[in-house]
Structure formats: C-alpha cells, structure tokens
Amino acid sequence: SGLYGVDTNVQLAKEYYVWASDRGHGLSAYCLSNLLFKEACSNDISTEEQNTLQEQSLMYLKLSAERGLAHAQHELGVTYKQGYSGVQSDFEMARYWLMLAQKQGHGASSQILNDPSRWEVSHL
C-alpha cells in the first residue's frame, strides 16, 4: 500500500506525470524523470531498454530544468559536469544550469560553482 492507503501503481503514476508534463507542469516532468531513471537501473530489463529509459529520463529532466525547476537545473548541471547518463561532459553547459539553479537559491549549486577543486580535470 502506498501513501494514504492508496495502492502503488507505477504505470498509472507515469500516465499522470506524462499528462501533467504535457501541459507544462515542471515538477511532474522531474518526477517522471526520476521514475524512469529508477526503472532504467533495473537488472530485470535488457540493456537496450535501460538505454531507452535513460534517454527518456534525461529528456524529462531537461524539460523540467527548462521550465525553471531549480533542483532539476542542479541535477542537469551535475549530469553535464560529470558526464552521467550517457551525456558527454560539458563544463560550459554544467555551469549554465548550475548558475540558473544558484540564482534560485540552490545551495548545492553554489557550493559546486564556488569550489575550484570541483572543476579540475583529473589526469588518470
């Protein structure tokens, strides 16, 4: 049983998130991104399905960031900085998204932007 005694139904949740996201709701796009990413981490699906889910997750993360959700902007900035989720590391894009989040008061984005050691490229 889920919250408030309502049964958990991931498929129905995805449908509602898609519906709301299609109508401009940034938080729904962010929640959908997280749900898809969690599914992509499953060992019960093929690599191809994992890659598809990861691409969809990134698409909804970008959408929520573009709609102004600070936490999504932060997460997207970190994704670009680290090169996560199949994204090529891009410090310029990382700084762009982290600065947008910082402007909204996102403390973790400020910490990353203001710490030069986090921007050093390691030479392994």
C-alpha positions in Angstrom: 0.0 0.0 0.0 1.2 3.5 -0.8 0.7 6.9 0.8 -2.8 7.5 2.3 -3.7 3.8 1.9 -3.8 4.0 -1.9 -2.2 1.1 -3.7 1.0 1.8 -5.5 0.6 1.8 -9.3 3.7 2.9 -11.1 2.2 2.7 -14.6 -0.7 4.9 -13.6 1.7 7.3 -11.9 3.7 7.5 -15.2 0.5 8.3 -17.1 -0.5 11.1 -14.8 3.1 12.5 -14.8 3.1 12.5 -18.7 -0.4 14.1 -18.8 0.7 16.9 -16.4 4.1 17.3 -18.0 2.5 17.6 -21.5 0.5 20.5 -20.0 3.6 22.4 -18.8 4.0 21.1 -15.2 7.7 21.1 -14.4 7.6 19.2 -11.2 5.7 16.3 -12.9 8.4 16.2 -15.6 11.0 16.0 -12.9 9.1 13.2 -11.0 8.7 11.3 -14.3 12.4 11.7 -15.0 13.3 10.2 -11.6 10.8 7.3 -12.1 12.2 6.5 -15.5 15.8 6.6 -14.2 14.9 4.2 -11.4 13.4 1.8 -13.9 16.5 2.1 -16.1 18.6 0.9 -13.1 16.7 -2.4 -13.0 18.6 -5.5 -13.7 15.4 -7.2 -15.0 15.4 -5.5 -18.3 17.6 -5.5 -21.4 20.5 -3.1 -22.0 18.5 -1.6 -24.9 15.5 -1.0 -22.6 17.8 0.5 -20.0 19.3 2.9 -22.6 15.8 3.9 -23.8 14.6 4.6 -20.3 17.7 6.6 -19.5 17.3 8.7 -22.7 13.6 9.4 -21.7 14.7 10.2 -18.2 17.2 12.8 -19.4 14.6 14.3 -21.8 12.2 14.9 -18.9 15.0 16.2 -16.7 15.9 18.7 -19.4 12.2 19.7 -19.8 11.8 20.3 -16.0 15.0 22.3 -15.9 13.9 24.4 -18.9 10.6 25.0 -17.0 12.6 26.6 -14.2 12.7 23.8 -11.5 15.9 24.6 -9.5 16.5 21.1 -8.4 16.2 19.8 -12.0 18.6 22.6 -13.1 21.1 21.5 -10.4 20.8 17.8 -11.3 21.2 18.6 -15.1 24.2 20.7 -14.3 25.8 17.9 -12.3 24.9 15.5 -15.1 26.8 17.7 -17.6 29.7 18.3 -15.2 30.3 14.6 -14.5 29.2 13.1 -17.9 26.4 11.0 -16.3 23.6 9.2 -18.1 25.4 8.9 -21.4 25.9 12.7 -21.6 29.2 14.0 -22.8 30.9 16.0 -20.0 30.5 19.7 -20.8 31.7 22.2 -18.3 30.1 25.2 -20.1 26.6 23.5 -20.1 27.2 22.4 -16.5 27.9 26.0 -15.3 24.9 27.3 -17.3 22.5 25.0 -15.5 24.2 25.3 -12.1 24.1 29.1 -12.3 20.4 29.0 -13.1 19.8 26.9 -10.0 22.1 29.1 -7.9 20.1 32.2 -8.9 17.1 30.5 -7.3 19.0 29.9 -4.1 20.0 26.2 -4.7 22.8 25.9 -2.1 24.5 22.8 -3.5 24.8 24.5 -6.9 26.6 27.4 -5.2 29.0 25.1 -3.5 29.9 23.4 -6.7 30.3 26.6 -8.6 32.4 28.3 -5.9 34.8 25.4 -5.3 37.6 25.4 -7.9 38.7 21.9 -6.9 35.5 20.5 -8.3 36.3 21.8 -11.8 39.8 20.3 -12.1 40.1 17.7 -14.8 41.8 14.6 -13.4 44.6 13.1 -15.4 44.3 9.4 -14.7 
